[in-house]
Amino acid sequence: MNNIFLRNIWAFVVICFGLMWHTVSDARSLKAILESKEIRFCLTYPYEPFVQLDSSEDCKRDACKFSGIIYEEAIAFAKSLGQDIVPKFIRIDWDEQFYNHEGKTVMEATYTPEFLASGMCDCYPNNLTKTDWRERKMDIVTLYSSRMMAVVHKSKQTQYKTPADLGGKHVLVEKSTFFHSWAEEQNKTTYANNPMKIELMLETQARKEVNLGIDAVYITDADVAIWSTRNLYKDSVVVFPLGNLDEIGWGFRKEDQDLKDAVQIFFNNQRSQPDSVLNRIWKKFFGRSLTDYISLMMSVK
């Protein structure tokens, strides 16, 4: 009996050690990316014009075909690392970016998200807003600054003059986004006496619901709000900005300093050149260059 017990204990230790080694060894540095000639970008589900699916909505992981601003930005960065570097695109859900090894997002905890730690993803290029809880899990290299915006159906516009008018109102935000955490925090402070009625909903669905006339507000970044109300959901309007200027960028493992430095240099060069690849991408999809958009956000009061 004792021998069997000891063998079982030893087997358990070996398995645990093997899993730990697997996680550590599979996490990929810039050196590993250059040696493998492949960089792995994990993109979240579609939200136009930043991520679009050219294949079935039911496609899984690496069986998806993408287009959009983020997709083209990622290709441009891959090329900056070398013409022989092949970008690989993997579809994940938004909340999966922050999952620990148990498949859960724990905002107050400090850990490396499992998809980054395992090497499945080298980078999250999904326009992540810098927040304290996210920076306990990864480093975010800033691409641009933006503001949150409140969007309503045009028939409801007169009900929303200032952010104070959100008190008691039905507000749609996506789970684990910056908008979600902002709304919850504001309900504890600004709207404590008349809290917003927060409903968690995928942003793509929230846009559709508001555009159809539901009596609700959805909160999103200014770039998405401006594009969608002008191009896709024309019965919706932006009523006012919310919060302060936010830093938005790409997420990486904290250990990957060389990779973070490479993307920071890439971003700096792209923003400083009026006819850069990223400025042309934004102009094509968004109607204004990245640097023009940054200037616009800096002027918003």
N, C-alpha and C positions, 0 to 999 in steps of 0.2 A: 504493500500500500504506500509506504513512504517513498519507494523508488518511483512509483507511478506519479505520485504527487510532485516530486522533484522534477521529473521529466516534463510534466505539464507546465510547471512554473517556468522552466528553462525555455520551453517552446513559446510561452507567452512573451518572455523577455526578448527572444530572438525576433518574434513578429513585430513587437513594438519598436525595437531597434531598426528593423528593416524598413518600417513605415517612416520612421523619423529620418533615416538616411535618404529614403526615396524623396521626401519632401524637400530636404535641404539640397540634395544633389541636382534635382530637376529645376530649381529656380535658376533663371538664366540672366547672366550679366551681358553687357555690351560685347565683351570678348566672345562669349558663347554665341551671341547672335551673329557676329561677324564670321566666326568659324563655321557655323551651321549654314550661313548664307540665307537665313530665314528670320524674319521678325513677325511676332504673333500679336495682332491687334484684336482685342475683343470689343465688338460693337454691340450696343443695346438695340432693342426692337425699334422699328422705324418711327421717326418723327421728322417730317419734312421741314425745311429742305436739307437737314443735316445728315440724317440717315434714311435711306430709302431701300426697300427690298425689291429687287428686280425678279425675284423668284417667288414661289408660293409662300404665303404667310406661315405655312406649316413646316417650312424647312428647319432643319436641326443643325445646331452648332456650326460645323465647317462645310455644310452643304448649301449655304446661302450665297446668293449673288447680290451685292450691294451697289449702291451709287449714292451720290450726295456729297455735301461739303466735307464732312468728316472722313468719308471714304477716300476722297481725292487728296485731302490733307495728309492722310496716313501714307498714301502712295508716294507723295512728294517727299515726306520725311525718309521713307525707306530708300528712295533714290539718293538722298543726301548722304546716306551711309555707304553707298557704293552701288554702281549699276548692276552688280551681280546679286544684290540683296533682294530676296523675293518676299513681298508682304503676304502673310496668311491672315485671313479674316475669319473670326469665330463669333457666332451669335450667342449672346447671353442676355438674361433678363437684367433690368436695371439694378434690382436689389442684390443680385448675385455678385455684383462687383465688391460687395462688402462682407460677403459670407465668411465665417470662420470655418474651421475644419469640420464642424458639426452641421454646416449648412444653415447657419443662423447669423443675422446681423445683430451685434451687441454694441450699441452706440457708445456706451460708457467704457468699453473694454479697449485695451491696446493689443493689437495683433496684426500680422500680415494677412490680408485676405487670401483665402485658399487658392483661388485661381492664379494669383500672382506668385504665391509661395510654391505652388506645384509646377510652375513653368508652362501651364496651359496658356496663360496670357503674359506677354512682356509689357503690355501697355494698355491702359484704358484711355482712349482718345475722345471720351464721350462728353466733353464740355462739363467737367466736374467743377462745381463751385467749392472754393476752399471754405471748410468749416473746421471747428476744433475737433469734432468727433471723427471726421474723415482723416484729419491729419494725425490722429492717433494710430492710424492703420496704414497710411501710405503718404508719399509726398506728391504734391500737385504742382506741376510746372505751369505758370500762368501764360496763357496765350493772349487773352484780352480781358478787359473789364466790362462789366455790364450792370444793369439794374433789373430788379423784378418789376413786372407790370401786372396790373389788374385788368382783366378783360371780361366784358359783359355783352349780352345781346344789345343791339342798337336801340331797341324799344325800352330798355331798362336804364339807358345812359343817364337820364335826369335824376335817377335815384342815387347816383354815385358821383359826388362832387369832390370829396377828399377821402383819404384813408380812414377817417373817423366813421365814415358811412359803412364800413365793413362790419361794425359791431352788430351782432345778432343775425347777420346774413349767412346764407348758404355758400360755403367756399369749397371749391374743388381743388385738391392738390394730390400729387402723386406720392406714393409711399417711398420713404427714405430719400426724398429729394430735399434740397435746401428749402424749398417752399413749404414742405411738410414741417420741418423742424422750426422754421420761422413762424408759421401759423400757430403751432403749439406754444411756443415761447410767448408770442404776443397775447395769446389768450390768458396767460398767467400774469401779464403786466398791463399792457395798454387796454385790452378788452376784458379785463377781469370782471368788471361789473356787467358786461353785456357781451359774452364771448361769441366768436364766430362759430357757426355750425360747420365743422370740418368734415368733409367726406373724402375718403381716399379713392382715387380713380385714375386710371391710366390717362396721361395727358392727351393722347390722340382721341380718346373717347370724350374727355372733358371738352375739348375744342368743339367736337360735333354737337354735344348736348347744348352747350351755350349758344352755338350758332343756330340751333333749331328753336331757341327761345326759352329754354329752361330759366327760371328765376334763380340764377346762381352766378357766382364769379369764379373764374379760374385764374390761377396765378402761375406765371411762367417768366422766363427771361425775356428781356426786351427784343433780342434778335428774333426769337421764335414768334413773339407777339406781333411784331411789326410785319414779318413776312407772311404769317398766316392770315392776318386780317386784311392784307392787301391782295393776296394771291389765291387763297383757298376758302377762307370762311369770311366772306364779305359782309355778312349780316352781324358780325361781331366788331366791337370797337375797344381800343385801349382807353381806359378812363383816367388812370394816374399811375405814376411810379410808386414803388414801395421800398422801404429800407434804404440802405446805403449802397454805394458802388461796391460791387463784388468782383473778386478775382476768379476767373474761370480758366481751366486748362486740362492737362492730361495727367493721369495718375500712374505712379510707378512704385515699386518696392523702395523702401527707404535706403536699402543697401546699394542700390544701383546708381551710384554717383556718376560714373562715366556716362551712363545712358541718359541720366537727367541733364548732365552738362551738354551732351550732344543735342538734345532737343531744345535746350535753352538757347544755344548758339543758333540753331536753325530758326527758332521763333524770332530772335533778335534780328537776324539778317532779313527775314521775310517782311517784318514790320517796317524795316528801314528803307526798303526798296519799293518805290511806287508801282513798278511793273513786275513785282515778284510773283512766283507761282501762287502763293496763298492769296495775295491781293486779287489776282485774276480769277481764282476759284470763287472767292466771295462775290466778286463783281458779276460773274456768270450766274450764280444761283440767287444771290441776295439783292443785286441791283446796286450795291455800293461796295467799295473795297473794304478789307479788314481794317486798314488804318483809318479810313473815313468813318467806319462804324465806331471805332475806339474814340475818335474825336467827338462824334455825336454823343456818346455816353458821358464823356467828360463834361459836356455842356448841359446835360439834363439836370434840372434842379428839383 
